[in-house]
Every structure is written in structure tokens, then in C-alpha cells.
Amino acid sequence: LADGKTIISSGGTFELGFYRPDVNSNRTYLGLWYKKVSKLTVVWIANRDVPINDTNGLLKVTDQANLALFNGEGTAIWSSNATGSVKNPVAQLLDSGNLVVKDAADDNPENYLWQSFEHPTDTLLPGMKLGENFVKGTEVYIQSIKSNVDPSRGNFIFRVDPDGFPQKFLMNGSTPRFRTGPWNGLRLSWGSPGLQPNPVYTYEFVNNPQEIYYRYDLINRSEEHTSELQ
């Protein structure tokens, strides 16, 4: 996938490609944005801390089942670092906004070698799990961008703290700025007292020996479609 080309999820909801947040700069990023929103609204960025300084970026799927991002000099500046091996790896953009690497013949979501939903930027999308997977030893959290023209990592992190009674915290560095309170069976008790069942989205908080996470899902979401890069 070269700069100037894009991939659109087959449901038409999301688009993957290269973009420049500052029109006065050549700093280029590989990102995901809403296709049907007129104002560019980026929800995920691969190389947020390492921009490409030209318009010759290239995204490839390697034989080792990795996504790799190259600058104009052919230097790899970002990789998905997926683990595992398959005969026919493909990158697939789901209509949920999840960019995944998988075996072309395998549609089991449990078998993704890598997925952007486990490596978000500053946006929590429907279906994304915010929390920790103790089996994989991984944590999913979102982190602010510095500014509208600089998407590198900012100071604020929103995450689930599993210690004690698990709850969500907004952290400025090591300083808590907001907390939701623990889950009371219906909602997060302090920070979201008005959260109620509604016709727009559902929400859940899961806490078991394998994982702890918060997730919300849209109601009546259309059947998930896909677009593919291989």
C-alpha cells in the first residue's frame, strides 16, 4: 500500500491510508479514519512517534506475517511484531475499524496474529477491550496525542487498574486525574452515575482470572464486512 492509495472496509465505514495532519509539513503517518465523516477523524495511527518525512511511505505484509511500514529510503520504521507463522498471511480491515493480520483461510477472530484493537492510539472504538489479558500478559489502554498536528504520545493515559476493586483511571503521568469507581454490577459507580441501558449501545465490565476489561458495542450494528491487503 503506497502513499496516495487507501483501503476501504467493504462496509464503507473505515479507510486506511497515509495522511499529513499538518498541511505545512511533510510528516506523514499511516492511519485509520472514518470514511463517511467529512472532517478527517483519525482513530488509529501506526507510527505516531516516528513520522515519515516524505511522501514515499509503503506498507507491506511480510512473509513472516507482519505488517511493516517503510519510509522513502526503504528503512522499516514500524512493524506489527506479530508472533506465529501462517502460509498465506493477509492484512484485513474490518468494518469495526480493527486492522488484523491473519491466515487468509482462517476467519476465527481468536486466531488473529495481530490486531490494532490490541494496540490503540487515543480512541476507544466499539468492540475494543480496555483492560488486561492475564493469559497473554498484555494491556490495552488509550493515550492522548500531543496536538492536532502532532499525534505522538501525550501525557494522559486512560486505563483499567486491576488492583483492589478494578476501575478505570485517567492518569496524567503518574498522577490520577479522574477515576470511575468500581463496577457495581450495573455501572461504574462514581464517575458514570448517569450510565443507563439505552437504545444506542450496550456496555459491560468483565472481571475473571483470565482478563479484566471494559467494552461497549453499538446496537443493531450492520453485519461486519472486510477489505483485504495481501
C-alpha positions as CSV (number, residue, x, y, z in Angstrom):
1,L,0.0,0.0,0.0
2,A,1.7,3.2,-1.2
3,D,1.2,6.8,-0.2
4,G,-1.8,8.1,-2.1
5,K,-3.6,4.8,-2.1
6,T,-6.1,3.7,0.5
7,I,-8.1,0.6,1.6
8,I,-11.7,1.0,2.5
9,S,-13.5,-1.6,4.7
10,S,-16.2,-3.2,2.5
11,G,-19.0,-1.9,4.6
12,G,-17.6,1.6,3.8
13,T,-17.1,2.7,7.4
14,F,-13.4,3.0,7.7
15,E,-10.4,3.9,5.5
16,L,-6.7,3.0,5.9
17,G,-4.0,5.1,4.3
18,F,-1.3,7.8,4.7
19,Y,-2.1,11.3,5.9
20,R,-0.5,14.5,7.0
21,P,-2.1,16.2,10.0
22,D,-0.1,19.4,9.3
23,V,-0.6,20.7,5.7
24,N,2.6,22.8,6.2
25,S,4.8,19.7,6.9
26,N,5.8,16.5,5.1
27,R,5.4,14.5,8.4
28,T,3.4,11.5,7.2
29,Y,1.5,8.9,9.2
30,L,-0.3,5.6,8.4
31,G,-3.7,5.9,10.0
32,L,-7.3,4.8,10.1
33,W,-10.2,7.2,9.8
34,Y,-14.0,7.3,9.4
35,K,-14.7,7.1,5.7
36,K,-18.2,8.7,6.0
37,V,-17.3,11.6,8.2
38,S,-16.5,14.7,6.1
39,K,-13.9,16.1,8.6
40,L,-10.9,13.8,8.8
41,T,-11.3,11.9,12.1
42,V,-8.4,9.6,12.7
43,V,-9.0,6.8,15.2
44,W,-5.7,4.8,15.0
45,I,-2.1,5.6,13.9
46,A,0.7,3.1,13.3
47,N,3.8,5.3,13.5
48,R,2.5,8.0,15.9
49,D,6.0,8.6,17.3
50,V,8.1,8.1,14.2
51,P,6.7,10.0,11.2
52,I,7.8,9.5,7.6
53,N,9.4,12.7,6.4
54,D,8.5,12.3,2.7
55,T,5.6,11.1,0.6
56,N,7.0,7.7,-0.3
57,G,5.7,5.6,2.6
58,L,5.0,2.0,1.9
59,L,3.0,-0.6,3.9
60,K,3.8,-4.3,3.3
61,V,2.7,-7.7,4.6
62,T,5.8,-9.7,5.1
63,D,6.3,-13.4,4.7
64,Q,6.7,-13.6,8.5
65,A,3.1,-12.4,8.9
66,N,4.0,-8.9,9.9
67,L,2.8,-5.5,8.8
68,A,5.9,-3.4,8.1
69,L,6.0,0.3,7.3
70,F,8.8,1.7,5.3
71,N,10.0,5.3,4.5
72,G,11.2,6.5,1.2
73,E,14.7,5.3,1.8
74,G,13.4,1.7,2.4
75,T,14.0,1.8,6.1
76,A,11.4,0.0,8.3
77,I,10.2,2.5,10.9
78,W,7.3,0.5,12.3
79,S,6.3,-3.2,12.5
80,S,3.3,-5.0,14.0
81,N,5.8,-7.6,15.5
82,A,3.2,-10.4,15.2
83,T,4.1,-13.8,16.6
84,G,3.3,-17.0,14.9
85,S,3.5,-18.3,11.3
86,V,1.0,-18.9,8.6
87,K,1.3,-19.9,4.9
88,N,-0.8,-17.1,3.4
89,P,-0.8,-14.1,5.7
90,V,-3.1,-11.2,4.9
91,A,-3.9,-7.8,6.5
92,Q,-7.6,-7.2,6.7
93,L,-9.5,-4.0,7.5
94,L,-12.7,-4.9,9.3
95,D,-15.7,-2.7,9.2
96,S,-15.4,-2.4,13.0
97,G,-12.2,-0.4,12.4
98,N,-10.0,-3.3,13.5
99,L,-6.9,-3.9,11.3
100,V,-5.9,-7.5,11.6
101,V,-3.2,-9.9,10.4
102,K,-4.4,-13.4,9.9
103,D,-4.3,-16.5,7.8
104,A,-6.3,-15.9,4.6
105,A,-8.2,-19.1,5.1
106,D,-9.0,-18.6,8.8
107,D,-11.9,-16.3,9.9
108,N,-11.7,-17.2,13.6
109,P,-11.1,-13.9,15.5
110,E,-9.4,-15.9,18.2
111,N,-6.6,-16.7,15.7
112,Y,-5.6,-13.2,14.7
113,L,-1.8,-13.0,14.7
114,W,-2.1,-9.2,15.4
115,Q,-4.9,-6.7,15.6
116,S,-5.0,-2.9,16.0
117,F,-7.7,-3.3,18.7
118,E,-5.0,-4.5,21.0
119,H,-2.7,-1.5,20.1
120,P,-5.0,1.5,20.1
121,T,-3.9,5.1,19.9
122,D,-6.2,7.7,21.6
123,T,-9.7,6.3,20.6
124,L,-11.7,3.5,22.2
125,L,-13.9,2.0,19.4
126,P,-17.0,-0.2,19.9
127,G,-15.9,-3.8,20.5
128,M,-12.4,-2.9,21.7
129,K,-11.5,-4.3,25.1
130,L,-10.0,-1.7,27.5
131,G,-8.1,-3.7,30.2
132,E,-5.7,-6.5,30.8
133,N,-5.4,-10.1,29.4
134,F,-3.5,-12.1,32.1
135,V,-3.1,-15.1,29.8
136,K,-1.3,-13.1,27.1
137,G,0.3,-10.7,29.5
138,T,-0.9,-7.7,27.6
139,E,-2.7,-4.5,28.5
140,V,-4.9,-2.3,26.2
141,Y,-5.1,1.4,27.1
142,I,-5.5,4.6,25.2
143,Q,-3.1,7.5,25.3
144,S,-3.6,11.1,24.3
145,I,-2.0,12.8,21.3
146,K,0.1,15.9,21.9
147,S,-1.9,18.1,19.5
148,N,-4.0,18.1,16.3
149,V,-0.8,18.4,14.2
150,D,1.4,16.1,16.4
151,P,-0.1,12.7,17.1
152,S,2.8,11.5,19.2
153,R,2.2,10.2,22.7
154,G,0.8,12.8,25.1
155,N,0.8,12.8,28.9
156,F,-2.7,11.4,29.5
157,I,-3.5,7.7,29.7
158,F,-6.9,6.1,30.2
159,R,-6.7,2.5,31.6
160,V,-8.3,-0.1,33.8
161,D,-6.5,-0.6,37.1
162,P,-6.9,-4.2,38.2
163,D,-5.7,-3.7,41.7
164,G,-8.2,-4.0,44.5
165,F,-11.7,-3.3,43.1
166,P,-11.0,-2.7,39.4
167,Q,-11.9,0.7,38.0
168,K,-10.9,3.0,35.2
169,F,-8.4,5.8,35.8
170,L,-7.4,8.8,33.8
171,M,-3.7,9.4,34.5
172,N,-1.5,12.5,33.9
173,G,1.8,10.8,34.0
174,S,1.8,9.1,37.4
175,T,-0.9,11.4,38.8
176,P,-4.6,10.2,38.8
177,R,-6.9,13.0,37.5
178,F,-10.1,11.0,37.3
179,R,-11.5,7.6,38.4
180,T,-14.8,6.0,37.6
181,G,-15.1,4.0,40.8
182,P,-15.5,0.2,40.8
183,W,-18.2,-1.7,38.8
184,N,-21.3,-2.2,40.9
185,G,-23.0,-4.8,38.7
186,L,-24.8,-2.1,36.6
187,R,-22.4,0.7,36.0
188,L,-19.1,2.2,37.2
189,S,-20.3,3.6,40.5
190,W,-18.8,7.1,40.8
191,G,-17.6,8.6,37.6
192,S,-20.5,7.4,35.4
193,P,-23.6,7.7,37.6
194,G,-25.9,8.5,34.7
195,L,-24.9,5.5,32.6
196,Q,-28.1,3.6,31.9
197,P,-29.3,0.9,29.4
198,N,-30.1,2.8,26.2
199,P,-31.1,2.0,22.5
200,V,-27.7,3.2,21.1
201,Y,-25.1,1.0,22.7
202,T,-24.5,-1.8,25.3
203,Y,-21.7,-1.9,27.8
204,E,-20.1,-4.5,30.0
205,F,-17.3,-4.9,32.6
206,V,-15.7,-8.4,32.7
207,N,-13.5,-9.5,35.6
208,N,-12.3,-13.1,35.7
209,P,-9.0,-14.9,36.2
210,Q,-8.2,-14.7,32.5
211,E,-8.9,-11.0,31.8
212,I,-10.3,-7.7,33.1
213,Y,-11.8,-5.3,30.6
214,Y,-14.5,-2.7,29.9
215,R,-16.2,-2.7,26.4
216,Y,-19.1,-1.1,24.7
217,D,-20.8,-2.2,21.5
218,L,-23.2,-0.5,19.2
219,I,-26.8,-1.9,19.0
220,N,-28.0,-3.1,15.6
221,R,-24.6,-2.7,14.0
222,S,-24.7,-4.0,10.4
223,E,-23.0,-7.3,9.6
224,E,-19.3,-6.9,9.7
225,H,-17.6,-6.7,6.3
226,T,-14.0,-6.7,5.3
227,S,-11.4,-5.4,2.9
228,E,-8.1,-7.2,2.3
229,L,-4.5,-6.4,1.6
230,Q,-2.2,-9.4,0.7
